[in-house]
Amino acid sequence: MGMESIFRVGQPIMFGMLVVFAIIEMCISAWVTAKYNSRGDAPNSGVRARVRYILFCSIWTIVFGSGYLVVFLVAATSFLASIASHFLFLAVTWILWLAAAAAITQTLGGSLNCSTQTFFVYCGQLSAIEGFAWLIWVLLTFALVAVLIRGISSAKQGDGYSGALVDA
Protein backbone atom coordinates (compact mmCIF):
# COMPACT_ATOMS: atom_id res chain seq x y z
CA MET A 1 0.00 0.00 0.00
CA GLY A 2 1.55 3.28 -1.13
CA MET A 3 1.66 6.56 0.73
CA GLU A 4 -1.04 8.03 -1.51
CA SER A 5 -3.55 5.29 -0.76
CA ILE A 6 -2.78 5.57 2.95
CA PHE A 7 -3.65 9.27 2.83
CA ARG A 8 -6.70 8.72 0.61
CA VAL A 9 -8.15 6.40 3.27
CA GLY A 10 -6.46 7.74 6.41
CA GLN A 11 -7.19 11.45 6.11
CA PRO A 12 -11.00 11.08 6.22
CA ILE A 13 -10.73 8.58 9.08
CA MET A 14 -8.35 10.78 11.10
CA PHE A 15 -10.32 13.99 10.54
CA GLY A 16 -13.59 12.16 11.18
CA MET A 17 -12.26 10.94 14.53
CA LEU A 18 -10.99 14.43 15.37
CA VAL A 19 -14.39 15.96 14.64
CA VAL A 20 -16.29 13.28 16.59
CA PHE A 21 -14.08 13.60 19.67
CA ALA A 22 -14.19 17.41 19.42
CA ILE A 23 -18.02 17.22 19.35
CA ILE A 24 -17.96 15.08 22.49
CA GLU A 25 -15.52 17.51 24.14
CA MET A 26 -17.66 20.46 23.08
CA CYS A 27 -20.80 18.92 24.57
CA ILE A 28 -19.18 18.21 27.91
CA SER A 29 -17.40 21.57 28.19
CA ALA A 30 -20.52 23.47 27.05
CA TRP A 31 -22.59 21.69 29.71
CA VAL A 32 -20.04 22.46 32.45
CA THR A 33 -19.78 26.08 31.26
CA ALA A 34 -23.56 26.43 31.32
CA LYS A 35 -23.70 25.01 34.86
CA TYR A 36 -20.91 27.32 36.04
CA ASN A 37 -22.70 30.32 34.48
CA SER A 38 -26.16 29.50 35.80
CA ARG A 39 -25.23 28.34 39.29
CA GLY A 40 -22.01 30.26 39.84
CA ASP A 41 -20.45 27.20 41.46
CA ALA A 42 -17.10 27.11 39.69
CA PRO A 43 -14.37 26.39 42.25
CA ASN A 44 -12.43 29.42 40.96
CA SER A 45 -12.14 31.63 37.91
CA GLY A 46 -9.21 29.57 36.58
CA VAL A 47 -11.27 26.40 36.21
CA ARG A 48 -14.07 28.34 34.54
CA ALA A 49 -11.65 30.03 32.11
CA ARG A 50 -9.94 26.78 31.18
CA VAL A 51 -13.23 24.99 30.52
CA ARG A 52 -14.28 27.92 28.31
CA TYR A 53 -10.96 27.75 26.45
CA ILE A 54 -11.51 24.04 25.82
CA LEU A 55 -14.97 24.88 24.53
CA PHE A 56 -13.34 27.31 22.09
CA CYS A 57 -10.78 24.71 21.00
CA SER A 58 -13.55 22.18 20.43
CA ILE A 59 -15.55 24.54 18.25
CA TRP A 60 -12.38 25.51 16.34
CA THR A 61 -11.61 21.85 15.67
CA ILE A 62 -15.17 21.03 14.64
CA VAL A 63 -15.45 23.94 12.21
CA PHE A 64 -12.03 23.71 10.59
CA GLY A 65 -11.67 19.93 10.84
CA SER A 66 -15.02 19.47 9.11
CA GLY A 67 -13.99 22.01 6.49
CA TYR A 68 -10.74 20.21 5.75
CA LEU A 69 -12.55 16.89 5.61
CA VAL A 70 -15.08 18.20 3.08
CA VAL A 71 -12.43 19.95 0.96
CA PHE A 72 -10.31 16.80 0.90
CA LEU A 73 -13.28 14.69 -0.21
CA VAL A 74 -14.56 17.18 -2.80
CA ALA A 75 -11.40 18.83 -4.17
CA ALA A 76 -8.38 16.79 -3.10
CA THR A 77 -6.01 18.69 -5.41
CA SER A 78 -7.00 22.23 -4.32
CA PHE A 79 -4.72 24.45 -2.26
CA LEU A 80 -6.87 23.91 0.84
CA ALA A 81 -6.18 20.18 0.55
CA SER A 82 -2.44 20.74 0.10
CA ILE A 83 0.31 19.57 2.39
CA ALA A 84 1.17 23.12 3.43
CA SER A 85 -2.43 23.99 4.26
CA HIS A 86 -2.93 20.80 6.27
CA PHE A 87 0.34 21.39 8.11
CA LEU A 88 -0.60 24.96 9.02
CA PHE A 89 -4.05 23.94 10.32
CA LEU A 90 -2.71 20.93 12.23
CA ALA A 91 0.20 22.86 13.75
CA VAL A 92 -2.02 25.70 15.03
CA THR A 93 -4.62 23.25 16.32
CA TRP A 94 -1.92 21.09 17.92
CA ILE A 95 -0.63 24.13 19.84
CA LEU A 96 -4.15 25.13 20.92
CA TRP A 97 -4.93 21.64 22.22
CA LEU A 98 -1.56 21.22 23.93
CA ALA A 99 -2.21 24.46 25.82
CA ALA A 100 -5.77 23.39 26.64
CA ALA A 101 -4.86 19.91 27.85
CA ALA A 102 -1.88 21.14 29.87
CA ALA A 103 -3.90 23.97 31.43
CA ILE A 104 -6.81 21.78 32.56
CA THR A 105 -4.39 19.12 33.82
CA GLN A 106 -2.46 21.69 35.84
CA THR A 107 -5.68 23.17 37.21
CA LEU A 108 -7.00 19.79 38.29
CA GLY A 109 -3.67 18.83 39.86
CA GLY A 110 -2.74 16.15 37.35
CA SER A 111 -5.72 13.90 37.88
CA LEU A 112 -8.90 13.77 39.90
CA ASN A 113 -10.03 10.98 42.15
CA CYS A 114 -13.71 11.75 42.29
CA SER A 115 -14.34 9.38 45.19
CA THR A 116 -12.01 11.25 47.54
CA GLN A 117 -12.12 14.90 46.50
CA THR A 118 -14.77 17.46 47.48
CA PHE A 119 -13.34 20.67 46.00
CA PHE A 120 -14.31 20.31 42.33
CA VAL A 121 -17.96 20.39 41.37
CA TYR A 122 -18.72 18.15 38.34
CA CYS A 123 -15.62 16.05 39.00
CA GLY A 124 -16.51 13.33 36.49
CA GLN A 125 -17.14 15.83 33.74
CA LEU A 126 -13.87 17.65 34.44
CA SER A 127 -12.00 14.34 34.30
CA ALA A 128 -13.67 13.57 30.96
CA ILE A 129 -12.74 17.02 29.64
CA GLU A 130 -9.12 16.41 30.62
CA GLY A 131 -9.04 12.94 29.08
CA PHE A 132 -10.63 13.97 25.78
CA ALA A 133 -8.33 17.00 25.54
CA TRP A 134 -5.28 14.73 25.72
CA LEU A 135 -6.88 12.24 23.32
CA ILE A 136 -7.48 14.95 20.73
CA TRP A 137 -3.92 16.20 21.18
CA VAL A 138 -2.56 12.67 20.56
CA LEU A 139 -4.68 12.33 17.40
CA LEU A 140 -3.40 15.69 16.20
CA THR A 141 0.17 14.57 16.89
CA PHE A 142 -0.27 11.48 14.70
CA ALA A 143 -1.88 13.56 11.93
CA LEU A 144 0.86 16.18 12.10
CA VAL A 145 3.61 13.55 11.89
CA ALA A 146 1.88 11.92 8.91
CA VAL A 147 1.61 15.25 7.07
CA LEU A 148 5.27 16.00 7.85
CA ILE A 149 6.32 12.64 6.42
CA ARG A 150 4.20 13.28 3.31
CA GLY A 151 5.68 16.78 2.99
CA ILE A 152 9.24 15.49 3.19
CA SER A 153 8.57 12.82 0.58
CA SER A 154 6.83 15.39 -1.65
CA ALA A 155 9.79 17.76 -1.37
CA LYS A 156 12.23 14.96 -2.20
CA GLN A 157 10.19 14.15 -5.32
CA GLY A 158 10.40 17.79 -6.38
CA ASP A 159 6.71 18.59 -5.87
CA GLY A 160 7.28 21.00 -2.98
CA TYR A 161 5.15 21.50 0.09
CA SER A 162 2.22 23.03 -1.74
CA GLY A 163 1.50 19.74 -3.47
CA ALA A 164 -1.62 17.76 -2.74
CA LEU A 165 -1.74 15.03 -0.12
CA VAL A 166 -2.96 12.70 -2.88
CA ASP A 167 -2.63 12.89 -6.65
CA ALA A 168 -5.74 13.36 -8.75
Beta strands, then each sheet from edge to edge (+ up, - down):
end
